[in-house]
Amino acid sequence: MTGTTGRVALVTGASSGIGAATARLLAARGMRVVVNYLSSSKAAEEVVADIEAAGGQAMAVQADVREVAAVDNMVGQVQAAWGGVGVLVHNALIPYAVKSFQDMTWEELGGKLDAEMHAAFAVTKAVLPAMTEQGWGRMIFISTGLSRRPRENMIALGTSKAALEQFGRYLAQELGPQGITVNIVAAGPVEDTRMARMTDVFDEEHKRRQVAATPLGRLAHPADVAQAVAFYAGEDNAFMTGTTAAVNGGMTMY
């Protein structure tokens, strides 16, 4: 196998936004891409159609990544069709409450933490045997700058993503000897995503302040995040693991 051509990449939550942009880019770079989705079958099939129209290979597979049986079934389908997954991009957005700690219940905070980590645990467990057998693997977890820089009413998302990032670092330490890298892409505010469309929470004035706080003068597009993911997913990334790429135009620097 030359480079990543022919590698199987599983992108969770890939029917729109960052996931869809990532699926298209990885396919353009020669990977066979699994477009995972929860409920948007039409959108997922459109991503597959776009990839195939451009000469790539893709399949759409439905699975709720919070459910172990569903994840195992999905990976089994991929294994039967294409073989083992070599690249995991865990992007699926787990729902969360947008409110202050004072107004939040434990079910809202603890539920988000549990669902976030359960999903990451399930997809990682499912793809790991094939990566171990291949002696090669790339895992990329999509996070947010809110894991390090708090913002009003975002405690559920920021806390759960901080846990996800530390999970990724522990995996990087353990799996490095097996030829598997694990990295984080921490996105700043991104246009054209479900989160960006929450107009009841993030109005135009909020967006204007975010742009003003960004040295590069705009918010990220899904393609900006996909570019960072694609680097981590490829052969060029031979010696970076346990790292975090901040894709935020300089809004937060660390």
LOPA-440894 format. One line per field, with one value per residue: residue number from 1; x, y, z of N, C-alpha, C in turn. Coordinates in steps of 0.05 Angstrom, whole numbers, padded with zeros to 5 digits. Layout:
LOPA-440894
pos <- NUM | ...
n.px <- X | ...
n.py <- Y | ...
n.pz <- Z | ...
ca.px <- X | ...
ca.py <- Y | ...
ca.pz <- Z | ...
c.px <- X | ...
c.py <- Y | ...
c.pz <- Z | ...
END
This chain:
LOPA-440894
pos <- 1 | 2 | 3 | 4 | 5 | 6 | 7 | 8 | 9 | 10 | 11 | 12 | 13 | 14 | 15 | 16 | 17 | 18 | 19 | 20 | 21 | 22 | 23 | 24 | 25 | 26 | 27 | 28 | 29 | 30 | 31 | 32 | 33 | 34 | 35 | 36 | 37 | 38 | 39 | 40 | 41 | 42 | 43 | 44 | 45 | 46 | 47 | 48 | 49 | 50 | 51 | 52 | 53 | 54 | 55 | 56 | 57 | 58 | 59 | 60 | 61 | 62 | 63 | 64 | 65 | 66 | 67 | 68 | 69 | 70 | 71 | 72 | 73 | 74 | 75 | 76 | 77 | 78 | 79 | 80 | 81 | 82 | 83 | 84 | 85 | 86 | 87 | 88 | 89 | 90 | 91 | 92 | 93 | 94 | 95 | 96 | 97 | 98 | 99 | 100 | 101 | 102 | 103 | 104 | 105 | 106 | 107 | 108 | 109 | 110 | 111 | 112 | 113 | 114 | 115 | 116 | 117 | 118 | 119 | 120 | 121 | 122 | 123 | 124 | 125 | 126 | 127 | 128 | 129 | 130 | 131 | 132 | 133 | 134 | 135 | 136 | 137 | 138 | 139 | 140 | 141 | 142 | 143 | 144 | 145 | 146 | 147 | 148 | 149 | 150 | 151 | 152 | 153 | 154 | 155 | 156 | 157 | 158 | 159 | 160 | 161 | 162 | 163 | 164 | 165 | 166 | 167 | 168 | 169 | 170 | 171 | 172 | 173 | 174 | 175 | 176 | 177 | 178 | 179 | 180 | 181 | 182 | 183 | 184 | 185 | 186 | 187 | 188 | 189 | 190 | 191 | 192 | 193 | 194 | 195 | 196 | 197 | 198 | 199 | 200 | 201 | 202 | 203 | 204 | 205 | 206 | 207 | 208 | 209 | 210 | 211 | 212 | 213 | 214 | 215 | 216 | 217 | 218 | 219 | 220 | 221 | 222 | 223 | 224 | 225 | 226 | 227 | 228 | 229 | 230 | 231 | 232 | 233 | 234 | 235 | 236 | 237 | 238 | 239 | 240 | 241 | 242 | 243 | 244 | 245 | 246 | 247 | 248 | 249 | 250 | 251 | 252 | 253 | 254
n.px <- 00017 | 00013 | 00029 | -00028 | -00066 | -00122 | -00129 | -00176 | -00221 | -00258 | -00307 | -00340 | -00405 | -00412 | -00446 | -00453 | -00425 | -00362 | -00350 | -00369 | -00338 | -00288 | -00293 | -00298 | -00248 | -00211 | -00225 | -00212 | -00158 | -00148 | -00167 | -00213 | -00276 | -00317 | -00379 | -00407 | -00470 | -00524 | -00581 | -00591 | -00599 | -00606 | -00573 | -00523 | -00519 | -00515 | -00464 | -00434 | -00447 | -00424 | -00370 | -00363 | -00375 | -00330 | -00293 | -00278 | -00283 | -00335 | -00380 | -00443 | -00461 | -00506 | -00507 | -00514 | -00467 | -00463 | -00480 | -00457 | -00467 | -00488 | -00444 | -00407 | -00433 | -00433 | -00377 | -00367 | -00396 | -00365 | -00316 | -00329 | -00339 | -00294 | -00250 | -00206 | -00211 | -00167 | -00161 | -00189 | -00234 | -00262 | -00316 | -00369 | -00422 | -00444 | -00505 | -00517 | -00528 | -00538 | -00524 | -00519 | -00477 | -00504 | -00557 | -00558 | -00571 | -00548 | -00558 | -00556 | -00503 | -00471 | -00493 | -00478 | -00422 | -00418 | -00441 | -00408 | -00357 | -00371 | -00384 | -00334 | -00302 | -00328 | -00323 | -00268 | -00252 | -00275 | -00249 | -00196 | -00173 | -00163 | -00127 | -00084 | -00071 | -00054 | -00010 | -00008 | -00040 | -00086 | -00115 | -00160 | -00188 | -00242 | -00245 | -00254 | -00236 | -00259 | -00249 | -00205 | -00209 | -00255 | -00323 | -00382 | -00437 | -00422 | -00405 | -00418 | -00404 | -00349 | -00325 | -00333 | -00306 | -00254 | -00244 | -00246 | -00201 | -00159 | -00165 | -00151 | -00096 | -00076 | -00087 | -00051 | -00002 | -00004 | -00013 | 00025 | 00073 | 00052 | 00048 | 00008 | -00019 | -00047 | -00085 | -00110 | -00157 | -00172 | -00223 | -00239 | -00295 | -00337 | -00361 | -00422 | -00440 | -00478 | -00476 | -00463 | -00509 | -00544 | -00581 | -00610 | -00577 | -00527 | -00521 | -00518 | -00488 | -00457 | -00426 | -00399 | -00366 | -00334 | -00306 | -00279 | -00243 | -00208 | -00146 | -00137 | -00183 | -00232 | -00282 | -00272 | -00278 | -00311 | -00276 | -00226 | -00216 | -00218 | -00171 | -00130 | -00143 | -00135 | -00080 | -00061 | -00082 | -00052 | 00006 | 00047 | 00046 | 00084 | 00109 | 00083 | 00044 | -00006 | -00015 | -00045 | -00080 | -00095 | -00146 | -00164 | -00156 | -00123 | -00151 | -00148 | -00087 | -00042
n.py <- -00024 | 00043 | 00102 | 00134 | 00117 | 00080 | 00066 | 00056 | 00101 | 00122 | 00168 | 00198 | 00227 | 00251 | 00274 | 00328 | 00395 | 00399 | 00344 | 00326 | 00357 | 00338 | 00283 | 00288 | 00311 | 00272 | 00230 | 00253 | 00250 | 00198 | 00159 | 00108 | 00123 | 00122 | 00147 | 00164 | 00171 | 00197 | 00208 | 00236 | 00213 | 00227 | 00272 | 00248 | 00211 | 00247 | 00268 | 00222 | 00215 | 00261 | 00250 | 00204 | 00223 | 00254 | 00216 | 00185 | 00137 | 00118 | 00103 | 00106 | 00098 | 00084 | 00097 | 00103 | 00131 | 00130 | 00082 | 00019 | -00031 | -00013 | 00014 | -00028 | -00060 | -00026 | -00021 | -00074 | -00080 | -00047 | -00074 | -00122 | -00104 | -00072 | -00083 | -00072 | -00012 | 00041 | 00094 | 00136 | 00187 | 00221 | 00255 | 00264 | 00302 | 00305 | 00318 | 00375 | 00416 | 00486 | 00528 | 00563 | 00541 | 00546 | 00540 | 00490 | 00419 | 00358 | 00315 | 00339 | 00358 | 00314 | 00276 | 00293 | 00288 | 00233 | 00212 | 00234 | 00211 | 00157 | 00149 | 00161 | 00121 | 00075 | 00077 | 00078 | 00030 | -00005 | 00002 | -00007 | -00062 | -00076 | -00035 | -00047 | -00097 | -00083 | -00054 | 00000 | 00062 | 00117 | 00162 | 00214 | 00262 | 00306 | 00368 | 00427 | 00496 | 00512 | 00475 | 00492 | 00546 | 00578 | 00596 | 00635 | 00597 | 00550 | 00505 | 00450 | 00429 | 00446 | 00421 | 00367 | 00360 | 00372 | 00326 | 00289 | 00304 | 00292 | 00237 | 00224 | 00236 | 00199 | 00152 | 00161 | 00155 | 00101 | 00073 | 00087 | 00053 | 00013 | 00034 | 00070 | 00134 | 00187 | 00244 | 00311 | 00356 | 00419 | 00460 | 00528 | 00575 | 00555 | 00567 | 00549 | 00503 | 00460 | 00481 | 00534 | 00551 | 00559 | 00604 | 00625 | 00624 | 00642 | 00701 | 00751 | 00793 | 00768 | 00736 | 00776 | 00797 | 00753 | 00749 | 00797 | 00786 | 00752 | 00744 | 00732 | 00750 | 00727 | 00675 | 00604 | 00558 | 00496 | 00469 | 00488 | 00463 | 00411 | 00407 | 00406 | 00359 | 00323 | 00325 | 00302 | 00252 | 00228 | 00198 | 00234 | 00253 | 00226 | 00230 | 00257 | 00256 | 00254 | 00308 | 00375 | 00410 | 00476 | 00504 | 00561 | 00611 | 00643 | 00662 | 00639 | 00624 | 00573
n.pz <- 00000 | -00019 | 00012 | 00038 | 00004 | -00010 | 00043 | 00096 | 00121 | 00176 | 00189 | 00239 | 00248 | 00197 | 00160 | 00152 | 00158 | 00193 | 00192 | 00142 | 00107 | 00120 | 00105 | 00049 | 00036 | 00054 | 00021 | -00028 | -00024 | -00032 | 00003 | 00025 | 00046 | 00102 | 00114 | 00169 | 00201 | 00241 | 00236 | 00190 | 00134 | 00080 | 00073 | 00085 | 00043 | 00001 | 00010 | 00000 | -00054 | -00076 | -00067 | -00097 | -00148 | -00156 | -00165 | -00122 | -00067 | -00025 | 00030 | 00062 | 00129 | 00179 | 00248 | 00318 | 00354 | 00408 | 00425 | 00438 | 00412 | 00363 | 00342 | 00338 | 00300 | 00256 | 00246 | 00235 | 00187 | 00153 | 00156 | 00130 | 00078 | 00062 | 00093 | 00150 | 00191 | 00183 | 00194 | 00241 | 00250 | 00298 | 00303 | 00314 | 00340 | 00405 | 00436 | 00479 | 00538 | 00538 | 00583 | 00647 | 00702 | 00750 | 00735 | 00716 | 00716 | 00748 | 00714 | 00664 | 00660 | 00677 | 00644 | 00593 | 00597 | 00605 | 00557 | 00518 | 00529 | 00528 | 00475 | 00449 | 00473 | 00454 | 00396 | 00391 | 00415 | 00378 | 00329 | 00341 | 00343 | 00287 | 00272 | 00306 | 00287 | 00236 | 00249 | 00243 | 00248 | 00252 | 00294 | 00304 | 00344 | 00348 | 00378 | 00419 | 00429 | 00475 | 00514 | 00541 | 00546 | 00580 | 00567 | 00574 | 00595 | 00571 | 00598 | 00599 | 00548 | 00544 | 00589 | 00579 | 00531 | 00548 | 00578 | 00537 | 00507 | 00543 | 00547 | 00495 | 00497 | 00534 | 00504 | 00462 | 00487 | 00502 | 00455 | 00418 | 00412 | 00380 | 00330 | 00323 | 00318 | 00357 | 00358 | 00371 | 00344 | 00357 | 00347 | 00336 | 00336 | 00284 | 00219 | 00185 | 00212 | 00256 | 00307 | 00298 | 00276 | 00318 | 00331 | 00372 | 00414 | 00396 | 00369 | 00316 | 00336 | 00374 | 00340 | 00312 | 00352 | 00361 | 00312 | 00313 | 00354 | 00331 | 00302 | 00247 | 00224 | 00210 | 00220 | 00227 | 00171 | 00155 | 00121 | 00136 | 00184 | 00167 | 00137 | 00176 | 00201 | 00159 | 00153 | 00201 | 00192 | 00153 | 00119 | 00123 | 00174 | 00214 | 00262 | 00302 | 00358 | 00408 | 00408 | 00402 | 00355 | 00345 | 00312 | 00299 | 00279 | 00309 | 00352 | 00402 | 00432 | 00443
ca.px <- 00000 | 00029 | 00017 | -00054 | -00084 | -00135 | -00135 | -00204 | -00225 | -00285 | -00312 | -00366 | -00419 | -00401 | -00466 | -00453 | -00404 | -00334 | -00348 | -00373 | -00314 | -00266 | -00298 | -00292 | -00219 | -00196 | -00231 | -00196 | -00130 | -00145 | -00178 | -00241 | -00287 | -00343 | -00393 | -00425 | -00490 | -00544 | -00609 | -00592 | -00591 | -00605 | -00548 | -00500 | -00518 | -00505 | -00435 | -00424 | -00450 | -00404 | -00344 | -00362 | -00374 | -00303 | -00276 | -00270 | -00299 | -00348 | -00405 | -00457 | -00469 | -00520 | -00501 | -00512 | -00441 | -00466 | -00488 | -00435 | -00477 | -00491 | -00417 | -00395 | -00446 | -00422 | -00349 | -00369 | -00404 | -00341 | -00296 | -00338 | -00338 | -00269 | -00228 | -00204 | -00208 | -00140 | -00162 | -00213 | -00239 | -00286 | -00326 | -00398 | -00429 | -00463 | -00521 | -00509 | -00544 | -00524 | -00535 | -00499 | -00475 | -00525 | -00583 | -00555 | -00575 | -00527 | -00565 | -00547 | -00473 | -00461 | -00503 | -00460 | -00396 | -00421 | -00446 | -00383 | -00336 | -00381 | -00381 | -00305 | -00294 | -00340 | -00312 | -00240 | -00251 | -00284 | -00229 | -00169 | -00161 | -00152 | -00103 | -00063 | -00062 | -00039 | 00014 | -00010 | -00067 | -00089 | -00139 | -00163 | -00212 | -00249 | -00251 | -00260 | -00220 | -00274 | -00238 | -00184 | -00216 | -00283 | -00341 | -00407 | -00458 | -00412 | -00391 | -00422 | -00387 | -00321 | -00315 | -00333 | -00284 | -00229 | -00241 | -00240 | -00173 | -00141 | -00169 | -00134 | -00067 | -00070 | -00086 | -00027 | 00020 | -00006 | -00014 | 00048 | 00090 | 00038 | 00047 | -00017 | -00018 | -00073 | -00083 | -00134 | -00161 | -00190 | -00233 | -00253 | -00321 | -00337 | -00385 | -00436 | -00443 | -00502 | -00472 | -00463 | -00537 | -00560 | -00584 | -00622 | -00554 | -00505 | -00533 | -00499 | -00470 | -00438 | -00408 | -00382 | -00346 | -00315 | -00289 | -00261 | -00223 | -00192 | -00126 | -00140 | -00205 | -00257 | -00285 | -00263 | -00297 | -00306 | -00252 | -00201 | -00212 | -00212 | -00143 | -00114 | -00149 | -00122 | -00051 | -00058 | -00091 | -00036 | 00033 | 00065 | 00046 | 00097 | 00122 | 00067 | 00022 | -00013 | -00014 | -00070 | -00078 | -00116 | -00155 | -00182 | -00147 | -00108 | -00169 | -00135 | -00060 | -00029
ca.py <- 00000 | 00067 | 00124 | 00128 | 00108 | 00054 | 00064 | 00060 | 00122 | 00124 | 00195 | 00198 | 00252 | 00262 | 00282 | 00357 | 00410 | 00390 | 00316 | 00324 | 00369 | 00319 | 00260 | 00295 | 00315 | 00246 | 00215 | 00265 | 00241 | 00169 | 00140 | 00099 | 00137 | 00114 | 00170 | 00156 | 00191 | 00188 | 00209 | 00251 | 00195 | 00241 | 00288 | 00230 | 00200 | 00268 | 00269 | 00199 | 00221 | 00281 | 00236 | 00185 | 00240 | 00264 | 00193 | 00172 | 00115 | 00124 | 00090 | 00118 | 00078 | 00096 | 00086 | 00122 | 00125 | 00127 | 00054 | 00000 | -00051 | 00000 | 00019 | -00054 | -00068 | -00008 | -00029 | -00100 | -00075 | -00036 | -00096 | -00141 | -00091 | -00060 | -00090 | -00057 | 00017 | 00051 | 00122 | 00144 | 00215 | 00221 | 00283 | 00266 | 00321 | 00295 | 00341 | 00386 | 00439 | 00512 | 00543 | 00567 | 00519 | 00550 | 00531 | 00463 | 00395 | 00338 | 00299 | 00353 | 00359 | 00287 | 00262 | 00300 | 00275 | 00204 | 00206 | 00242 | 00191 | 00131 | 00148 | 00159 | 00095 | 00054 | 00077 | 00071 | 00001 | -00020 | 00003 | -00013 | -00088 | -00075 | -00019 | -00062 | -00118 | -00071 | -00040 | 00027 | 00074 | 00146 | 00170 | 00242 | 00269 | 00335 | 00381 | 00455 | 00513 | 00515 | 00457 | 00505 | 00574 | 00578 | 00617 | 00634 | 00577 | 00527 | 00487 | 00422 | 00423 | 00450 | 00401 | 00340 | 00360 | 00370 | 00298 | 00275 | 00310 | 00277 | 00210 | 00221 | 00236 | 00173 | 00133 | 00166 | 00143 | 00072 | 00060 | 00094 | 00030 | -00004 | 00048 | 00085 | 00161 | 00198 | 00273 | 00326 | 00381 | 00436 | 00481 | 00551 | 00577 | 00547 | 00573 | 00528 | 00479 | 00460 | 00499 | 00562 | 00558 | 00562 | 00633 | 00633 | 00626 | 00657 | 00719 | 00764 | 00809 | 00749 | 00729 | 00800 | 00798 | 00731 | 00756 | 00818 | 00774 | 00733 | 00759 | 00727 | 00767 | 00712 | 00650 | 00581 | 00543 | 00468 | 00460 | 00495 | 00442 | 00386 | 00407 | 00397 | 00330 | 00308 | 00322 | 00282 | 00226 | 00219 | 00187 | 00256 | 00254 | 00202 | 00233 | 00274 | 00242 | 00267 | 00337 | 00388 | 00431 | 00496 | 00515 | 00582 | 00637 | 00658 | 00671 | 00629 | 00614 | 00556
ca.pz <- 00000 | -00022 | 00027 | 00050 | -00017 | -00004 | 00071 | 00103 | 00141 | 00187 | 00199 | 00252 | 00245 | 00172 | 00140 | 00148 | 00172 | 00194 | 00184 | 00113 | 00094 | 00124 | 00088 | 00021 | 00033 | 00056 | -00004 | -00050 | -00020 | -00039 | 00023 | 00023 | 00069 | 00114 | 00123 | 00190 | 00207 | 00261 | 00226 | 00164 | 00113 | 00054 | 00073 | 00083 | 00015 | -00016 | 00014 | -00015 | -00083 | -00083 | -00067 | -00120 | -00172 | -00159 | -00170 | -00097 | -00057 | 00001 | 00037 | 00085 | 00148 | 00202 | 00274 | 00340 | 00365 | 00437 | 00430 | 00431 | 00392 | 00337 | 00332 | 00330 | 00276 | 00235 | 00239 | 00222 | 00159 | 00139 | 00154 | 00109 | 00052 | 00055 | 00112 | 00175 | 00191 | 00189 | 00203 | 00255 | 00256 | 00315 | 00300 | 00320 | 00362 | 00424 | 00445 | 00506 | 00548 | 00538 | 00606 | 00668 | 00722 | 00770 | 00724 | 00705 | 00733 | 00744 | 00691 | 00640 | 00659 | 00678 | 00620 | 00570 | 00602 | 00601 | 00529 | 00503 | 00534 | 00519 | 00446 | 00443 | 00481 | 00436 | 00369 | 00393 | 00420 | 00355 | 00307 | 00350 | 00335 | 00260 | 00272 | 00319 | 00268 | 00214 | 00259 | 00233 | 00252 | 00257 | 00308 | 00308 | 00358 | 00344 | 00403 | 00417 | 00447 | 00501 | 00534 | 00556 | 00550 | 00586 | 00557 | 00588 | 00589 | 00555 | 00616 | 00592 | 00525 | 00550 | 00608 | 00566 | 00511 | 00562 | 00584 | 00512 | 00500 | 00560 | 00538 | 00471 | 00504 | 00545 | 00482 | 00447 | 00502 | 00503 | 00428 | 00401 | 00405 | 00360 | 00304 | 00321 | 00329 | 00367 | 00360 | 00375 | 00330 | 00373 | 00330 | 00346 | 00324 | 00256 | 00203 | 00170 | 00228 | 00272 | 00330 | 00288 | 00269 | 00342 | 00332 | 00398 | 00432 | 00384 | 00350 | 00299 | 00353 | 00385 | 00318 | 00307 | 00373 | 00356 | 00289 | 00323 | 00371 | 00315 | 00286 | 00218 | 00214 | 00203 | 00234 | 00211 | 00155 | 00159 | 00105 | 00151 | 00204 | 00152 | 00129 | 00198 | 00205 | 00138 | 00159 | 00222 | 00182 | 00131 | 00123 | 00130 | 00203 | 00223 | 00288 | 00320 | 00371 | 00434 | 00405 | 00397 | 00335 | 00350 | 00287 | 00308 | 00268 | 00329 | 00373 | 00427 | 00425 | 00464
c.px <- 00018 | 00015 | -00009 | -00074 | -00096 | -00141 | -00165 | -00206 | -00254 | -00287 | -00339 | -00379 | -00411 | -00421 | -00467 | -00428 | -00376 | -00331 | -00350 | -00348 | -00290 | -00269 | -00290 | -00262 | -00204 | -00201 | -00214 | -00167 | -00127 | -00155 | -00206 | -00255 | -00314 | -00356 | -00414 | -00445 | -00510 | -00572 | -00611 | -00583 | -00588 | -00580 | -00524 | -00497 | -00509 | -00475 | -00422 | -00425 | -00429 | -00376 | -00342 | -00361 | -00346 | -00283 | -00267 | -00289 | -00310 | -00372 | -00417 | -00466 | -00482 | -00512 | -00501 | -00487 | -00441 | -00473 | -00468 | -00443 | -00478 | -00463 | -00404 | -00407 | -00436 | -00394 | -00349 | -00377 | -00380 | -00321 | -00303 | -00335 | -00309 | -00245 | -00227 | -00200 | -00180 | -00140 | -00189 | -00213 | -00265 | -00295 | -00355 | -00403 | -00451 | -00479 | -00513 | -00527 | -00526 | -00537 | -00513 | -00498 | -00497 | -00552 | -00582 | -00560 | -00551 | -00532 | -00555 | -00516 | -00462 | -00469 | -00486 | -00433 | -00397 | -00424 | -00421 | -00362 | -00345 | -00377 | -00351 | -00294 | -00303 | -00326 | -00282 | -00236 | -00256 | -00263 | -00201 | -00158 | -00149 | -00127 | -00079 | -00052 | -00046 | -00012 | 00015 | -00038 | -00065 | -00116 | -00138 | -00189 | -00217 | -00258 | -00257 | -00242 | -00233 | -00264 | -00217 | -00192 | -00246 | -00298 | -00368 | -00426 | -00449 | -00398 | -00394 | -00404 | -00358 | -00310 | -00313 | -00311 | -00257 | -00223 | -00233 | -00210 | -00153 | -00142 | -00151 | -00104 | -00059 | -00069 | -00059 | -00003 | 00020 | -00003 | 00009 | 00066 | 00078 | 00035 | 00022 | -00013 | -00046 | -00069 | -00110 | -00134 | -00182 | -00198 | -00244 | -00281 | -00319 | -00363 | -00397 | -00437 | -00469 | -00499 | -00473 | -00492 | -00555 | -00564 | -00597 | -00600 | -00532 | -00516 | -00511 | -00479 | -00449 | -00417 | -00389 | -00360 | -00325 | -00296 | -00269 | -00239 | -00204 | -00172 | -00129 | -00166 | -00230 | -00259 | -00276 | -00286 | -00292 | -00281 | -00226 | -00195 | -00205 | -00183 | -00124 | -00118 | -00134 | -00092 | -00047 | -00065 | -00072 | -00008 | 00052 | 00067 | 00058 | 00107 | 00108 | 00045 | 00018 | -00013 | -00042 | -00065 | -00102 | -00122 | -00175 | -00174 | -00133 | -00125 | -00158 | -00108 | -00049 | -00012
c.py <- 00025 | 00090 | 00116 | 00120 | 00081 | 00050 | 00069 | 00080 | 00123 | 00152 | 00194 | 00226 | 00266 | 00271 | 00312 | 00369 | 00400 | 00362 | 00312 | 00334 | 00350 | 00294 | 00265 | 00298 | 00289 | 00229 | 00226 | 00257 | 00211 | 00150 | 00131 | 00107 | 00127 | 00139 | 00161 | 00179 | 00179 | 00186 | 00222 | 00234 | 00209 | 00258 | 00271 | 00218 | 00221 | 00271 | 00246 | 00204 | 00241 | 00268 | 00219 | 00201 | 00251 | 00241 | 00179 | 00150 | 00122 | 00107 | 00104 | 00095 | 00091 | 00082 | 00108 | 00114 | 00123 | 00098 | 00034 | -00019 | -00038 | 00006 | -00007 | -00064 | -00052 | -00017 | -00057 | -00098 | -00066 | -00058 | -00115 | -00129 | -00084 | -00069 | -00071 | -00027 | 00024 | 00079 | 00127 | 00174 | 00216 | 00249 | 00286 | 00284 | 00309 | 00319 | 00350 | 00410 | 00464 | 00529 | 00546 | 00543 | 00521 | 00539 | 00502 | 00441 | 00376 | 00320 | 00312 | 00353 | 00330 | 00270 | 00268 | 00287 | 00246 | 00197 | 00212 | 00220 | 00163 | 00128 | 00145 | 00132 | 00073 | 00054 | 00070 | 00041 | -00015 | -00020 | -00006 | -00040 | -00088 | -00058 | -00033 | -00084 | -00107 | -00059 | -00011 | 00037 | 00103 | 00151 | 00201 | 00248 | 00299 | 00347 | 00411 | 00471 | 00517 | 00496 | 00470 | 00534 | 00575 | 00601 | 00613 | 00613 | 00553 | 00506 | 00458 | 00413 | 00424 | 00429 | 00374 | 00338 | 00359 | 00341 | 00282 | 00279 | 00294 | 00247 | 00205 | 00220 | 00210 | 00151 | 00136 | 00153 | 00113 | 00060 | 00067 | 00070 | 00012 | 00010 | 00064 | 00113 | 00170 | 00228 | 00286 | 00350 | 00397 | 00460 | 00504 | 00552 | 00571 | 00554 | 00548 | 00501 | 00482 | 00480 | 00528 | 00571 | 00561 | 00592 | 00643 | 00636 | 00644 | 00676 | 00733 | 00782 | 00792 | 00742 | 00752 | 00802 | 00776 | 00738 | 00778 | 00808 | 00755 | 00747 | 00755 | 00739 | 00752 | 00688 | 00627 | 00571 | 00514 | 00458 | 00466 | 00473 | 00416 | 00385 | 00397 | 00368 | 00314 | 00305 | 00301 | 00254 | 00213 | 00207 | 00209 | 00259 | 00229 | 00205 | 00253 | 00258 | 00255 | 00297 | 00348 | 00411 | 00450 | 00509 | 00537 | 00610 | 00655 | 00669 | 00663 | 00617 | 00598 | 00535
c.pz <- 00000 | -00007 | 00040 | 00029 | -00010 | 00026 | 00076 | 00126 | 00150 | 00199 | 00212 | 00250 | 00220 | 00152 | 00135 | 00162 | 00170 | 00184 | 00154 | 00098 | 00097 | 00107 | 00060 | 00017 | 00035 | 00031 | -00027 | -00048 | -00022 | -00019 | 00016 | 00048 | 00076 | 00125 | 00143 | 00195 | 00227 | 00248 | 00198 | 00141 | 00086 | 00052 | 00070 | 00055 | -00004 | -00014 | -00002 | -00045 | -00092 | -00086 | -00092 | -00147 | -00177 | -00163 | -00145 | -00090 | -00029 | 00005 | 00061 | 00103 | 00172 | 00227 | 00295 | 00355 | 00396 | 00445 | 00420 | 00410 | 00365 | 00325 | 00322 | 00303 | 00252 | 00226 | 00226 | 00193 | 00142 | 00135 | 00132 | 00081 | 00043 | 00072 | 00135 | 00172 | 00199 | 00200 | 00216 | 00259 | 00271 | 00318 | 00310 | 00344 | 00379 | 00435 | 00474 | 00512 | 00547 | 00560 | 00627 | 00687 | 00742 | 00761 | 00715 | 00725 | 00729 | 00720 | 00665 | 00638 | 00658 | 00654 | 00596 | 00573 | 00595 | 00571 | 00512 | 00505 | 00525 | 00489 | 00438 | 00450 | 00461 | 00409 | 00370 | 00397 | 00394 | 00333 | 00315 | 00342 | 00307 | 00258 | 00284 | 00301 | 00245 | 00223 | 00249 | 00239 | 00258 | 00271 | 00312 | 00321 | 00355 | 00370 | 00398 | 00436 | 00473 | 00522 | 00551 | 00563 | 00555 | 00574 | 00571 | 00577 | 00574 | 00572 | 00609 | 00569 | 00532 | 00569 | 00595 | 00545 | 00524 | 00570 | 00559 | 00504 | 00517 | 00554 | 00513 | 00478 | 00517 | 00524 | 00467 | 00461 | 00500 | 00475 | 00410 | 00393 | 00384 | 00333 | 00301 | 00333 | 00337 | 00372 | 00362 | 00356 | 00345 | 00356 | 00346 | 00334 | 00294 | 00242 | 00192 | 00186 | 00244 | 00295 | 00321 | 00282 | 00294 | 00347 | 00358 | 00419 | 00422 | 00362 | 00334 | 00314 | 00366 | 00364 | 00312 | 00327 | 00369 | 00333 | 00298 | 00340 | 00357 | 00297 | 00256 | 00207 | 00204 | 00221 | 00215 | 00193 | 00160 | 00144 | 00120 | 00171 | 00190 | 00144 | 00151 | 00203 | 00185 | 00142 | 00179 | 00212 | 00163 | 00139 | 00131 | 00160 | 00215 | 00252 | 00306 | 00331 | 00399 | 00432 | 00400 | 00377 | 00340 | 00323 | 00293 | 00298 | 00288 | 00352 | 00401 | 00418 | 00449 | 00452
END
